[in-house]
């Protein structure tokens, strides 16, 4: 009898450990899927100006590093980010971030101008990126452009 109680307690303890670990692993995934309480007035204003979100909307939006998919943080000083609203049929835009400021790019109408801006950004910030990273960024920009051209805006 005592032996069976120990087995039940052991199984309950294992189940609690498993549930706790599963919960801890799912929290970051849930934040990425359902949006963070991310607030950046410049990004929000840009998305309002493009019509992706409306003034006063509580619509979630994102800003992720283009290659590593890291979330934009206040401490970031150099990088290329994909930004947009969490909505079907919305476009993805680009944010070029450096010490001098932010440049927002429309990545669905003029590929030439987008690439020209990115090459200029690389020249200005040549110490931030290796050649391999530059090529990876260009590939990702082309992928974003291609996805944007297959999106059907409402």
C-alpha positions in Angstrom: 0.0 0.0 0.0 2.7 2.4 1.0 4.6 1.5 -2.1 1.7 2.4 -4.4 1.4 5.8 -2.7 5.1 6.5 -3.4 4.6 5.6 -7.1 1.6 7.9 -7.4 3.5 10.7 -5.7 6.4 10.2 -8.0 4.2 10.2 -11.1 2.5 13.4 -9.8 5.9 15.1 -9.2 7.0 14.1 -12.7 3.8 15.4 -14.2 4.2 18.8 -12.4 7.8 19.1 -13.6 6.8 18.3 -17.1 3.9 20.8 -17.1 6.2 23.5 -15.6 8.9 22.9 -18.2 6.3 22.9 -21.1 4.7 26.1 -19.8 8.2 27.8 -19.6 9.0 26.7 -23.2 5.6 27.9 -24.5 5.7 31.5 -23.1 8.2 32.9 -25.6 6.4 31.1 -28.5 3.1 32.6 -27.4 4.6 36.1 -27.3 5.9 35.7 -30.8 2.6 34.3 -32.2 0.2 36.7 -30.5 2.3 39.9 -30.4 4.2 41.6 -27.7 3.3 44.8 -25.9 5.8 46.4 -28.2 5.7 50.2 -28.3 7.7 52.4 -30.6 6.0 55.6 -31.6 8.0 56.1 -34.8 7.2 52.6 -36.1 3.6 53.0 -35.2 3.4 56.4 -36.9 5.0 55.0 -40.0 2.5 52.1 -40.1 -0.3 54.6 -39.7 1.1 56.7 -42.6 1.1 53.6 -44.8 -2.5 52.6 -43.9 -1.4 49.3 -42.4 -3.0 50.3 -39.0 -5.4 53.1 -38.2 -5.0 55.9 -35.6 -6.5 54.7 -32.3 -6.3 51.0 -33.3 -5.1 48.5 -30.7 -3.6 46.5 -33.5 -0.3 44.7 -32.7 2.7 45.3 -34.8 6.2 43.8 -34.9 9.8 44.7 -35.5 12.2 41.8 -35.9 15.8 41.7 -37.1 15.8 40.5 -40.7 18.4 37.7 -40.4 18.3 36.6 -36.8 14.6 37.4 -36.1 15.5 39.1 -32.8 13.0 41.5 -31.5 13.9 45.2 -31.8 15.1 46.6 -28.4 15.7 50.2 -27.3 19.4 49.4 -26.9 19.8 48.4 -30.6 21.9 50.8 -32.6 22.6 49.1 -35.9 20.6 46.6 -38.0 17.9 46.0 -40.6 14.5 45.0 -39.3 11.3 43.8 -40.9 8.3 45.7 -39.5 4.6 45.4 -40.1 1.2 44.8 -38.6 0.0 41.4 -37.3 -2.7 41.0 -39.9 -3.4 38.9 -43.0 -2.9 40.7 -46.3 -0.5 43.3 -44.8 2.8 44.3 -46.3 6.2 43.9 -44.6 8.4 47.1 -44.5 12.0 47.5 -43.6 13.6 49.6 -41.0 17.3 50.6 -41.4 18.6 51.5 -37.9 21.9 53.2 -37.2 23.3 55.7 -34.7 22.1 58.6 -36.9 18.5 57.5 -36.9 15.9 55.3 -38.6 15.1 55.0 -42.3 11.8 53.3 -43.2 11.6 51.5 -46.6 8.6 50.5 -48.6 9.6 47.0 -49.8 6.8 46.3 -52.3 6.7 49.0 -54.9 10.2 50.0 -56.0 12.9 47.3 -55.6 15.6 49.4 -57.2 15.1 52.2 -54.7 15.0 49.7 -51.8 18.2 48.1 -52.9 19.9 51.5 -53.5 19.0 52.6 -50.0 20.3 49.3 -48.5 23.6 49.6 -50.4 24.0 53.2 -49.2 23.2 52.0 -45.7 25.9 49.3 -45.9 28.5 51.9 -47.1 27.7 54.2 -44.3 27.8 51.4 -41.7 30.4 49.1 -43.2 31.9 48.2 -39.8 28.6 46.8 -38.5 28.3 44.0 -41.1 30.5 41.3 -42.6 30.3 40.6 -46.3 28.4 37.4 -45.6 25.9 39.2 -43.5 25.4 41.8 -46.2 24.6 39.0 -48.7 22.3 37.4 -46.2 20.5 40.7 -45.8 20.1 41.2 -49.5 18.7 37.7 -49.9 16.2 38.3 -47.1 15.2 41.7 -48.7 14.5 39.9 -52.0 12.4 37.3 -50.1 10.4 40.1 -48.4 9.9 41.9 -51.7 8.7 38.6 -53.3 6.3 37.9 -50.4 5.0 41.5 -50.6 4.3 41.1 -54.3 2.2 38.0 -53.7 0.2 39.6 -50.8 -3.3 40.8 -51.6 -4.0 44.0 -49.6 -7.6 44.6 -48.5 
